[in-house]
C-alpha cells in the first residue's frame, strides 16, 4: 500500500473532486451523471466527483494506492466503487478554494473505492 494523501480537506457544497492537475473547469453534474450510487461519480473521463456528508467544513481524507482490494469494508458505513481511467499521474484533490497534489502510481485504469462513515451525522449538523 502507498499513501498518496492523508489530511484534512476543506469542503463546500458537500463535495470533493479528483481531477488532472491543470484542469481549469469540469462540469460536476456530468461527472456524476448516470451514477446510481450518488456518492462517487466517474462519468467524465479522468475525473472523480465525490459527495461528503458535511456541507461546509473540514473532512479527513486518505487516498491510498493498493495492489488488490482491501480485505474488509466492516469499518465503513458507506462503500461504493467506480472505474477510472487516467492519462496522467499528476492530479489534484480539491474543493472550491482548497486543493492538494496527488501523484498517481501510473496512467491507466483504476478501480476506485470511496468509503465513508458519519455522513448522515455530518449532513444533519450539530
C-alpha positions in Angstrom: 0.0 0.0 0.0 1.1 3.5 -0.8 -0.4 6.6 0.8 -1.0 9.3 -1.8 -2.7 11.8 0.5 -3.7 11.8 4.2 -5.1 15.0 5.7 -8.0 17.4 6.1 -9.8 18.9 3.2 -12.0 22.0 3.3 -15.2 21.2 1.5 -18.0 23.4 0.3 -21.4 22.2 -1.0 -20.7 18.7 0.2 -18.3 17.6 -2.5 -14.7 16.9 -3.4 -13.2 16.2 -6.8 -10.1 14.5 -8.1 -9.0 15.8 -11.4 -5.9 16.2 -13.6 -3.6 18.9 -12.1 -4.1 21.6 -14.8 -7.8 21.1 -15.4 -9.4 24.6 -15.3 -13.0 23.5 -15.4 -15.2 20.5 -15.5 -19.0 20.1 -15.0 -19.7 18.5 -11.7 -23.2 17.3 -12.8 -21.8 15.5 -15.8 -19.1 13.9 -13.7 -21.7 12.3 -11.5 -24.1 11.6 -14.4 -25.5 8.1 -14.6 -24.1 7.1 -11.3 -26.7 5.3 -9.3 -24.7 5.2 -6.0 -24.9 9.0 -5.5 -21.6 9.2 -3.6 -18.9 8.9 -6.2 -19.1 9.6 -9.9 -16.7 8.9 -12.7 -18.8 9.6 -15.8 -16.5 12.2 -17.1 -13.2 10.7 -18.3 -10.3 11.1 -15.8 -12.4 12.9 -13.2 -13.9 11.7 -9.9 -16.7 13.6 -8.1 -17.2 12.6 -4.5 -20.0 13.5 -2.1 -19.4 14.2 1.5 -21.9 14.4 4.3 -20.6 17.7 5.5 -21.8 20.7 3.5 -19.0 23.1 4.6 -16.0 22.5 6.8 -13.1 20.1 7.3 -13.2 16.4 6.5 -10.5 13.8 6.9 -9.5 12.2 3.6 -7.0 9.4 2.9 -6.0 8.3 -0.6 -4.2 5.0 -1.0 -2.9 3.0 -3.9 -3.4 -0.7 -3.3 -2.3 -3.7 -5.4 -5.6 -5.5 -4.5 -9.0 -4.7 -3.0 -8.9 -4.1 0.8 -9.9 -7.2 2.8 -12.7 -5.6 4.8 -15.4 -3.0 4.5 -16.7 -3.5 8.0 -15.3 -0.3 9.4 -17.3 1.8 6.9 -21.0 2.8 6.8 -20.8 3.8 3.1 -18.7 2.0 0.4 -19.0 2.5 -3.3 -16.7 1.6 -6.2 -16.3 3.1 -9.7 -13.8 2.6 -12.5 -11.5 5.5 -13.5 -9.1 5.7 -16.5 -6.4 8.3 -16.2 -3.9 9.6 -18.8 -1.6 11.3 -16.4 -0.2 10.8 -12.9 -0.4 14.5 -11.7 -3.8 15.0 -10.0 -5.4 17.5 -7.7 -7.8 16.6 -4.8 -9.8 19.7 -4.5 -12.9 21.6 -3.4 -13.6 25.2 -4.5 -10.9 27.0 -2.5 -8.5 24.3 -1.4 -6.6 21.5 -3.1 -3.8 19.1 -2.7 -1.5 17.5 -5.2 -1.9 13.7 -5.6 0.6 11.8 -7.7 -1.0 8.5 -9.0 1.3 5.5 -9.5 0.8 5.3 -13.3 -1.5 6.2 -16.1 -4.2 3.6 -16.8 -7.3 2.0 -15.3 -8.1 2.1 -11.6 -10.9 0.7 -9.5 -11.7 3.4 -7.0 -13.3 2.8 -3.7 -14.9 5.8 -1.8 -15.5 4.8 1.8 -17.1 7.0 4.5 -18.6 6.9 7.9 -20.6 9.5 9.7 -22.1 11.1 6.6 -25.6 11.3 7.9 -24.5 12.9 11.2 -22.4 15.4 9.3 -25.3 16.2 7.0 -27.7 16.8 9.9 -25.1 19.0 11.6 -24.9 20.0 15.3 
